[in-house]
Amino acid sequence: MPPSIDVVIVAYGRYELTEHCLRHLREQTIDHRVILVDNGSTDDSRARVRAEWPEVQLECFEDNRGFAEACNHGVAAGSGEIVVLLN
């Protein structure tokens, strides 16, 4: 059995970049779970991810905690044997 894979994405606003990334991940042929950490976005990114990407595990901070803390939170929220961090 292949190892489980978690892809952790840290996002802060700029939904168009997040959407672009999620579209490319959806096209991948290797099974994986996507964990998106919204790092305190002040736009409508969270609502759009919830509405348009229900398969994505969304973790949210109310304020920007920095890239490292957001990555650590995303990794801790998953259970993959392999973790891929995307920025």
N, CA, C and O of each residue as an XYZ file, in Angstrom:
348
protein
N       0.847     -1.181      0.000
C       0.000      0.000      0.000
C       0.888      1.239      0.000
O       1.833      1.320      0.784
N       0.593      2.213     -0.879
C       1.418      3.435     -0.914
C       1.228      4.264      0.358
O       0.193      4.168      1.017
N       2.226      5.073      0.695
C       2.111      5.909      1.892
C       1.041      6.990      1.709
O       0.770      7.421      0.588
N       0.440      7.419      2.815
C      -0.539      8.511      2.759
C       0.201      9.839      2.651
O       1.278     10.014      3.221
N      -0.394     10.770      1.910
C       0.245     12.058      1.640
C      -0.691     13.190      2.046
O      -1.856     13.223      1.647
N      -0.168     14.114      2.842
C      -0.863     15.357      3.160
C      -0.140     16.494      2.447
O       1.084     16.602      2.521
N      -0.892     17.330      1.767
C      -0.348     18.539      1.150
C      -0.859     19.719      1.967
O      -2.063     19.972      2.018
N       0.053     20.434      2.602
C      -0.301     21.563      3.453
C       0.005     22.853      2.689
O       1.125     23.082      2.233
N      -1.030     23.685      2.567
C      -0.897     24.971      1.888
C      -1.169     26.069      2.908
O      -2.178     26.030      3.613
N      -0.285     27.031      2.987
C      -0.505     28.204      3.827
C      -0.926     29.337      2.904
O      -0.252     29.637      1.918
N      -2.057     29.966      3.239
C      -2.589     31.033      2.392
C      -2.899     32.264      3.226
O      -3.308     32.171      4.383
N      -2.694     33.413      2.610
C      -3.058     34.683      3.232
C      -3.607     35.582      2.142
O      -2.852     36.221      1.410
N      -4.939     35.626      2.038
C      -5.554     36.437      0.991
C      -5.219     35.900     -0.388
O      -4.850     34.735     -0.531
N      -5.343     36.724     -1.380
C      -5.006     36.400     -2.770
C      -5.609     35.069     -3.208
O      -4.897     34.158     -3.631
N      -6.909     34.976     -3.101
C      -7.612     33.739     -3.409
C      -7.253     33.180     -4.780
O      -7.200     31.963     -4.956
N      -7.009     34.044     -5.744
C      -6.716     33.563     -7.102
C      -5.489     32.650     -7.119
O      -5.449     31.700     -7.901
N      -4.502     32.912     -6.286
C      -3.324     32.037     -6.208
C      -3.673     30.708     -5.555
O      -3.223     29.652     -5.998
N      -4.477     30.768     -4.502
C      -4.908     29.549     -3.822
C      -5.714     28.673     -4.767
O      -5.487     27.466     -4.851
N      -6.652     29.281     -5.477
C      -7.479     28.532     -6.415
C      -6.630     27.879     -7.506
O      -6.862     26.726     -7.871
N      -5.671     28.598     -8.012
C      -4.773     28.070     -9.048
C      -4.042     26.827     -8.519
O      -3.955     25.809     -9.206
N      -3.535     26.924     -7.323
C      -2.828     25.808     -6.701
C      -3.772     24.614     -6.504
O      -3.411     23.479     -6.817
N      -4.965     24.867     -5.993
C      -5.922     23.785     -5.744
C      -6.342     23.103     -7.040
O      -6.521     21.885     -7.066
N      -6.500     23.867     -8.106
C      -6.847     23.261     -9.395
C      -5.760     22.303     -9.864
O      -6.060     21.217    -10.361
N      -4.514     22.696     -9.710
C      -3.405     21.818    -10.117
C      -3.325     20.583     -9.234
O      -3.047     19.490     -9.726
N      -3.560     20.738     -7.960
C      -3.545     19.581     -7.072
C      -4.668     18.608     -7.405
O      -4.488     17.394     -7.305
N      -5.811     19.127     -7.794
C      -6.950     18.266     -8.150
C      -6.606     17.373     -9.344
O      -7.139     16.270     -9.468
N      -5.730     17.838    -10.207
C      -5.359     17.080    -11.403
C      -4.308     16.000    -11.143
O      -4.023     15.196    -12.030
N      -3.743     15.971     -9.971
C      -2.694     14.986     -9.668
C      -3.281     13.579     -9.632
O      -4.439     13.391     -9.259
N      -2.489     12.613    -10.014
C      -2.960     11.229    -10.081
C      -2.605     10.422     -8.837
O      -3.101      9.308     -8.664
N      -1.767     10.958     -7.980
C      -1.413     10.274     -6.747
C      -2.367     10.746     -5.652
O      -2.579     11.946     -5.474
N      -2.935      9.795     -4.926
C      -3.896     10.110     -3.869
C      -3.253     10.982     -2.789
O      -2.127     10.721     -2.366
N      -3.959     12.002     -2.353
C      -3.453     12.904     -1.322
C      -4.616     13.642     -0.663
O      -5.723     13.701     -1.199
N      -4.337     14.199      0.504
C      -5.305     15.052      1.204
C      -4.724     16.458      1.226
O      -3.524     16.635      1.435
N      -5.576     17.458      1.012
C      -5.137     18.853      1.043
C      -5.621     19.486      2.344
O      -6.802     19.427      2.684
N      -4.679     20.093      3.062
C      -4.969     20.848      4.270
C      -4.550     22.288      3.988
O      -3.370     22.571      3.784
N      -5.521     23.190      3.977
C      -5.230     24.585      3.709
C      -5.327     25.361      5.023
O      -6.357     25.327      5.695
N      -4.266     26.047      5.377
C      -4.248     26.876      6.575
C      -4.406     28.321      6.142
O      -3.517     28.902      5.519
N      -5.565     28.895      6.485
C      -5.780     30.309      6.200
C      -5.152     31.088      7.346
O      -5.571     30.975      8.498
N      -4.154     31.870      7.013
C      -3.322     32.543      8.008
C      -3.814     33.963      8.307
O      -3.050     34.927      8.260
N      -5.129     34.064      8.618
C      -5.682     35.362      9.002
C      -6.131     36.231      7.844
O      -6.116     37.456      7.961
N      -6.528     35.639      6.734
C      -6.973     36.435      5.583
C      -8.111     37.366      5.975
O      -8.963     37.024      6.795
N      -8.105     38.545      5.376
C      -9.152     39.526      5.658
C     -10.110     39.694      4.476
O     -11.030     40.511      4.532
N      -9.898     38.933      3.422
C     -10.807     38.979      2.277
C     -11.797     37.812      2.373
O     -12.016     37.283      3.463
N     -12.385     37.411      1.267
C     -13.384     36.342      1.277
C     -12.789     34.964      0.975
O     -13.520     34.047      0.599
N     -11.492     34.811      1.133
C     -10.826     33.553      0.799
C     -11.419     32.344      1.527
O     -11.681     31.312      0.910
N     -11.626     32.475      2.828
C     -12.161     31.343      3.606
C     -13.514     30.889      3.081
O     -13.731     29.700      2.852
N     -14.410     31.828      2.895
C     -15.753     31.497      2.423
C     -15.695     30.842      1.046
O     -16.444     29.905      0.771
N     -14.833     31.320      0.203
C     -14.722     30.761     -1.145
C     -14.145     29.358     -1.120
O     -14.596     28.489     -1.866
N     -13.153     29.127     -0.270
C     -12.600     27.767     -0.155
C     -13.687     26.822      0.352
O     -13.864     25.733     -0.193
N     -14.408     27.228      1.381
C     -15.487     26.377      1.926
C     -16.529     26.057      0.857
O     -16.979     24.916      0.752
N     -16.912     27.051      0.071
C     -17.963     26.874     -0.924
C     -17.500     26.113     -2.161
O     -18.235     25.283     -2.696
N     -16.284     26.394     -2.613
C     -15.829     25.858     -3.896
C     -14.954     24.614     -3.778
O     -14.770     23.896     -4.761
N     -14.417     24.351     -2.598
C     -13.492     23.232     -2.410
C     -13.855     22.444     -1.150
O     -13.065     22.405     -0.206
N     -15.021     21.824     -1.118
C     -15.459     21.131      0.100
C     -14.564     19.958      0.500
O     -14.578     19.538      1.657
N     -13.802     19.435     -0.428
C     -12.907     18.312     -0.117
C     -11.633     18.753      0.607
O     -10.893     17.917      1.124
N     -11.379     20.050      0.646
C     -10.177     20.583      1.293
C     -10.433     20.758      2.783
O     -11.445     21.330      3.187
N      -9.516     20.267      3.586
C      -9.590     20.480      5.040
C      -9.092     21.887      5.324
O      -7.922     22.195      5.096
N      -9.975     22.736      5.820
C      -9.633     24.142      6.049
C      -9.387     24.381      7.527
O     -10.244     24.107      8.368
N      -8.202     24.898      7.830
C      -7.814     25.290      9.186
C      -7.626     26.802      9.155
O      -7.071     27.328      8.191
N      -8.074     27.508     10.182
C      -8.048     28.966     10.139
C      -7.442     29.581     11.389
O      -7.671     29.116     12.506
N      -6.665     30.633     11.178
C      -6.206     31.514     12.248
C      -6.953     32.832     12.077
O      -7.199     33.268     10.952
N      -7.306     33.456     13.169
C      -7.977     34.761     13.098
C      -6.999     35.878     12.746
O      -7.395     36.898     12.181
N      -5.720     35.687     13.079
C      -4.694     36.673     12.739
C      -3.505     35.943     12.132
O      -3.358     34.733     12.301
N      -2.665     36.679     11.428
C      -1.511     36.089     10.769
C      -0.474     35.700     11.817
O       0.034     36.543     12.557
N      -0.171     34.402     11.863
C       0.763     33.875     12.860
C       2.144     33.593     12.280
O       3.034     33.109     12.980
N       2.313     33.895     11.014
C       3.587     33.627     10.361
C       3.589     32.266      9.685
O       2.816     31.374     10.034
N       4.467     32.132      8.720
C       4.518     30.927      7.894
C       4.854     29.684      8.705
O       4.203     28.652      8.542
N       5.843     29.761      9.566
C       6.276     28.570     10.307
C       5.168     28.027     11.202
O       4.920     26.821     11.215
N       4.502     28.897     11.947
C       3.434     28.427     12.834
C       2.273     27.847     12.032
O       1.683     26.841     12.427
N       1.946     28.478     10.911
C       0.871     27.970     10.062
C       1.232     26.600      9.487
O       0.382     25.711      9.438
N       2.468     26.420      9.057
C       2.916     25.109      8.562
C       2.802     24.055      9.655
O       2.271     22.968      9.428
N       3.302     24.383     10.833
C       3.246     23.433     11.941
C       1.810     23.053     12.274
O       1.527     21.890     12.562
N       0.906     24.021     12.237
C      -0.502     23.750     12.509
C      -1.078     22.803     11.449
O      -1.795     21.858     11.777
N      -0.760     23.064     10.192
C      -1.248     22.214      9.108
C      -0.740     20.796      9.207
O      -1.493     19.845      8.993
N       0.527     20.646      9.528
C       1.103     19.310      9.677
C       0.429     18.585     10.838
O       0.086     17.408     10.720
N       0.239     19.276     11.954
C      -0.388     18.658     13.135
C      -1.849     18.279     12.867
O      -2.365     17.351     13.490
N      -2.519     18.980     11.953
C      -3.917     18.692     11.644
C      -4.065     17.458     10.778
O      -5.164     16.918     10.652
N      -2.978     17.006     10.180
C      -3.038     15.858      9.301
C      -2.509     14.599      9.952
O      -2.180     14.572     11.139
N      -2.436     13.564      9.143
C      -1.924     12.281      9.627
C      -1.112     11.563      8.548
O      -0.847     10.366      8.661
N      -0.723     12.286      7.516
C      -0.008     11.668      6.411
C       1.372     11.166      6.791
O       2.056     11.748      7.633
N       1.762     10.088      6.160
C       3.108      9.564      6.348
C       4.129     10.458      5.641
O       5.289     10.545      6.044
N       3.668     11.116      4.580
C       4.485     12.087      3.845
C       3.747     13.411      3.882
O       2.532     13.453      3.688
N       4.474     14.491      4.129
C       3.884     15.825      4.152
C       4.591     16.686      3.115
O       5.820     16.739      3.074
N       3.817     17.353      2.287
C       4.329     18.284      1.295
C       3.855     19.673      1.715
O       2.655     19.895      1.876
N       4.784     20.602      1.892
C       4.449     21.984      2.257
C       4.497     22.857      1.012
O       5.496     22.873      0.293
N       3.411     23.583      0.760
C       3.371     24.515     -0.373
C       3.168     25.912      0.156
O       2.388     26.136      1.082
N       3.882     26.857     -0.446
C       3.749     28.251     -0.058
C       3.360     29.042     -1.292
O       3.186     30.259     -1.216
